[in-house]
Structures are given as C-alpha cells and as structure tokens.
Amino acid sequence: MSGSAIVIGGGIGGLAAAVGLRRIGWKATVLERTSELGEIGAGMSQSPNALRALEELGVADQARAVGVPFHGVFNLRTPSGDHITRALPGGVSPLLGFHRADLHRVLMDAVPAEWVRTGAEVTAIRQAEGEVTVAYGSEELRADLVVAADGVRSTVRRLLWPDAPDPRFWGNTIWRGVAKADGVEGGMTLGRGRYFLVMPVGRGRVYWGLGAHADRPGVRYDDELAEVRRRTRDWHDPIPALLDATPPEAVLHHDITDLAPLASYVRGRVVLLGDAAHAMHPDMAQGAAQSLEDAVVLAAALAEVGDISAALSRYDEQRRPRTQTIVRQARAKGRGSTSSNAVNYHLRTLAPRVVPSSRWPGLAARALASVWDWTPPRLPR
Ligand SMILES: Cc1cc2nc3c(=O)[nH]c(=O)nc-3n(C[C@H](O)[C@H](O)[C@H](O)COP(=O)(O)OP(=O)(O)OC[C@H]3O[C@@H](n4cnc5c(N)ncnc54)[C@H](O)[C@@H]3O)c2cc1C
C-alpha cells in the first residue's frame, strides 16, 4: 500500500516519521509552525533501541558519525567529586551523546526539502470518508493519513482528544546549556534533591543539565545561569568551568511534565507520535528514542497491512503498552533522582558503590534490557 500523509511537527519525531514514510514509498508533507526547522541548543543521549530504529530508517551511519560515545551513566560522582563508580578506560558504551541539532540535521537531510513547509501552524483538522484535511494559515491540505508529531502541548491532541488531561507536572525542573570545552569526561554527579549531567557532544562542545526538585512549575530567575551556580556551589570540577564557558543567554530552563495514558493513539486517519502521544520525564533518555521507534513501527505497519485503519490499529496495539510503561518508569526515576530524602539518596548511591566498576555497565544494561533490547520491524531497504 502506498499513499500520502501530512506530518504535523518537524521535530525529531515528525522528521523520523517522514523518513519512515519515504522508505516505504509514501509521499508526505511536513508542516512545521516555526519559521525554520531546527532543534534547541542542548544535548541528548541515544540508546541501543534508538540506534536500531535509526538503522531501519537508513540513517544510523550518519547518526553515528555525529554522535559521541557517552560513558556518563557509568561515571557517577558525589558533589565533592568522589567517584561512586567509574567508567573503565577503553570501555565500550552502548550510548551515544548528541547535540540535538546534529541528530535533527541527520533526519532532515533524509527528507526531501520540497516535503517541508515552515511557518505552517496547523489549527484545524477535518475527517471525511477516505481522507483527512488539515488547515494551516489560509491554506488547506488533504491526505490519506495525518501523523501528529506536534509535541507535548499537541494541538491535534487537544482538537481530537478533548477529554485527554493536560500534561502533568510532578515536581521536576531542569536547566540545560552547551559549553565550549575540550577533554571533558562525561559523567553524572548525584546530589541530594538534584543532579548534574555532563555529556560531550563533539566538536569541542559539552552539554550539561542540572535537574532539581521544584515545588511548583513556572518559577523563573532573572539570571538562570547564576541560579545554576548557586545550586552547585562547591561542586567539583569541571562543573564550575563548564558554567563559566556557557553563554548566560543560552541557558534553557524547563519544567518537566508527562502525559497520562491515552486509551488510543488513533482517531480515524489521525495518529499521534512522539511527545504528542507519550511525553515523558527525561530521566530514562527515552523521549526521542521512543519517537524513533514509533516512526519505524508506523511505517512497517503501513507497508505490511493492506488497509490504513488496520495498520493504525496495529501501531496502536504495539506502541501504547510499551511507551506508557516507559512513561511510568521514567516518572518514578525522575522523582527519585530529585528527591532530597536522605534514605532515598543513600539507596540511590549505595548500589553503584558496592558493585565493582567493571560490573556496573553490565548490570545497568540488564536493568534496562526491556527498553534497550527492542527489536524493530524490518522496513524495505
Ligand atoms: C531536559 C530534557 C532532556 C531530554 N533528554 C533526552 C535524551 O537524552 N534522549 C531522548 O531520547 N530524549 C530526550 N528527551 C526527550 C526528547 O527531547 C523529546 O521526547 C523529543 O524531542 C520529542 O520529539 P517530538 O518530535 O515528538 O516533539 P517536539 O520536539 O516537541 O517537536 C514538535 C514540533 O511540532 C511543532 N508544532 C507544534 N505545534 C504545531 C502546530 N500546531 N502546527 C505545526 N507544527 C507544530 C513544534 O514547533 C515542534 O517543532 C529530553 C527531553 C528533555 C525536556
């Protein structure tokens, strides 16, 4: 079966969907509301399941070329700099760190330029027998299928899932930045009620993030970088140096929200993908990874099943249980990682302390096996 699709949103999820559709011989138009396609200046890691999804999408080599092996989750320290566990020299990491813009660019390069329309904010959707119509600006576009990858505050979800609750805040807030620095080792520093992540992302850039507890969302500071400094005062090197090497105006501060489970990701010929369907806490580094998996499963279902409605049912059956489980796990992890409870902190740092560093990567991979061991359906080569 081949057909035409409208993809709403040109983030990692929307572009991955377009790449998947292209791979199975569909045509697509990507509608993106911002005037330019791009990602924010921050970083992310990708795990083996995401790399397998990129493989099926045909862009794994390009992604590996811009990714940097990330050992940070095996390099845990206390705020004073003591190692709780340490990545062994020469060890292999299953994770790659990316500057978001680099991974976004890899996907963008795999989508024909004429498929993408920017400055195109979708405001309405109409479904009729056999087709769906999308309105943006003063224009309308029809297709066989709409893939809504319009993010955590999805307009499409609001229009077609009016009963779905708004994204929920559970007490986590995060600052992010990218510093110019060389020779910095990836790592994670665990404090009580907060953690600091350091991830080299190539070409002399290091991504950092400070996650912390917040009693309520929406609290902002005149000088966000100064607030990060205040919260990490006396923390070990290279944290102060990284903050010094970060332009203050480029510091991002977001409150984290996630989505309550939807009863279906499909309404007629409209399907939700990525954060629009299952926004989650970043603590398992799976938000974008799951959107890549979504894109592969959707393309495979459309390629293998002779009818759109049956293909979307298959996508829904395969994606909802997995993604909603991960949303729950990521929330629990996120809440634990910013808990200031002394017992919680002790337990969080105890396991890596008592397990020899050489065994920690294997144990961590085993604990995450249900997420990382995902096998993608095959897409036509
Ligand atoms: C702090 C933090 C760290 C993270 N770290 C990781 C990580 O390490 N690994 C990982 O896999 N994930 C990570 N994530 C999650 C990841 O960022 C998201 O899951 C992913 O970017 C979602 O992609 P998306 O395409 O679904 O949505 P988005 O990236 O939000 O893209 C949605 C797009 O739709 C556009 N849009 C919105 N409304 C409309 C409209 N009406 N019409 C047209 N266009 C519209 C928007 O402009 C945007 O471009 C992290 C998230 C956070 C907050």
The ligand as a MOL file (V3000), in Angstrom:
LIG
                    3D

  0  0  0     0  0            999 V3000
M  V30 BEGIN CTAB
M  V30 COUNTS 53 58 0 0 0
M  V30 BEGIN ATOM
M  V30 1 C 15.6030 18.0360 29.5290 0
M  V30 2 C 15.2850 17.0030 28.5200 0
M  V30 3 C 16.2350 16.0520 28.2040 0
M  V30 4 C 15.9240 15.0430 27.2880 0
M  V30 5 N 16.8690 14.0990 27.0030 0
M  V30 6 C 16.5680 13.1100 26.1400 0
M  V30 7 C 17.5290 12.1010 25.8260 0
M  V30 8 O 18.6570 12.1160 26.3310 0
M  V30 9 N 17.1870 11.1170 24.9380 0
M  V30 10 C 15.9330 11.0720 24.3670 0
M  V30 11 O 15.6650 10.1660 23.5730 0
M  V30 12 N 15.0080 12.0320 24.6480 0
M  V30 13 C 15.2890 13.0250 25.4990 0
M  V30 14 N 14.3610 13.9890 25.7800 0
M  V30 15 C 13.0200 13.8920 25.1570 0
M  V30 16 C 13.0070 14.4780 23.7570 0
M  V30 17 O 13.5030 15.7900 23.7650 0
M  V30 18 C 11.5830 14.5050 23.2270 0
M  V30 19 O 10.9190 13.3190 23.5300 0
M  V30 20 C 11.5920 14.6700 21.7150 0
M  V30 21 O 12.3070 15.8110 21.3460 0
M  V30 22 C 10.1500 14.7550 21.2100 0
M  V30 23 O 10.1600 14.9520 19.8380 0
M  V30 24 P 8.7910 15.2800 19.0860 0
M  V30 25 O 9.1600 15.4280 17.6640 0
M  V30 26 O 7.7530 14.2900 19.4760 0
M  V30 27 O 8.2940 16.6640 19.6950 0
M  V30 28 P 8.9760 18.1130 19.6130 0
M  V30 29 O 10.4430 18.0330 19.5870 0
M  V30 30 O 8.3320 18.9240 20.6740 0
M  V30 31 O 8.5330 18.6580 18.1910 0
M  V30 32 C 7.2310 19.1070 17.9480 0
M  V30 33 C 7.2920 20.0400 16.7490 0
M  V30 34 O 5.9520 20.3750 16.3570 0
M  V30 35 C 5.8870 21.7510 16.0840 0
M  V30 36 N 4.4850 22.1370 16.2830 0
M  V30 37 C 3.8090 22.2180 17.4410 0
M  V30 38 N 2.5230 22.5610 17.2300 0
M  V30 39 C 2.3860 22.6910 15.8810 0
M  V30 40 C 1.2850 23.0160 15.0460 0
M  V30 41 N 0.0760 23.2860 15.5430 0
M  V30 42 N 1.4850 23.0570 13.7040 0
M  V30 43 C 2.7110 22.7940 13.1670 0
M  V30 44 N 3.7920 22.4760 13.9280 0
M  V30 45 C 3.6260 22.4130 15.2720 0
M  V30 46 C 6.8410 22.3810 17.0750 0
M  V30 47 O 7.2560 23.6630 16.6530 0
M  V30 48 C 7.9800 21.3650 17.0710 0
M  V30 49 O 8.9260 21.6410 16.0610 0
M  V30 50 C 14.6470 15.0030 26.6760 0
M  V30 51 C 13.6940 15.9930 26.9850 0
M  V30 52 C 14.0070 16.9770 27.8970 0
M  V30 53 C 12.9630 18.0160 28.2220 0
M  V30 END ATOM
M  V30 BEGIN BOND
M  V30 1 1 1 2
M  V30 2 1 2 3
M  V30 3 2 2 52
M  V30 4 2 3 4
M  V30 5 1 4 5
M  V30 6 1 4 50
M  V30 7 2 5 6
M  V30 8 1 6 7
M  V30 9 1 6 13
M  V30 10 2 7 8
M  V30 11 1 7 9
M  V30 12 1 9 10
M  V30 13 2 10 11
M  V30 14 1 10 12
M  V30 15 2 12 13
M  V30 16 1 13 14
M  V30 17 1 14 15
M  V30 18 1 14 50
M  V30 19 1 15 16
M  V30 20 1 16 17
M  V30 21 1 16 18
M  V30 22 1 18 19
M  V30 23 1 18 20
M  V30 24 1 20 21
M  V30 25 1 20 22
M  V30 26 1 22 23
M  V30 27 1 23 24
M  V30 28 2 24 25
M  V30 29 1 24 26
M  V30 30 1 24 27
M  V30 31 1 27 28
M  V30 32 2 28 29
M  V30 33 1 28 30
M  V30 34 1 28 31
M  V30 35 1 31 32
M  V30 36 1 32 33
M  V30 37 1 33 34
M  V30 38 1 33 48
M  V30 39 1 34 35
M  V30 40 1 35 36
M  V30 41 1 35 46
M  V30 42 1 36 37
M  V30 43 1 36 45
M  V30 44 2 37 38
M  V30 45 1 38 39
M  V30 46 1 39 40
M  V30 47 2 39 45
M  V30 48 1 40 41
M  V30 49 2 40 42
M  V30 50 1 42 43
M  V30 51 2 43 44
M  V30 52 1 44 45
M  V30 53 1 46 47
M  V30 54 1 46 48
M  V30 55 1 48 49
M  V30 56 2 50 51
M  V30 57 1 51 52
M  V30 58 1 52 53
M  V30 END BOND
M  V30 END CTAB
M  END
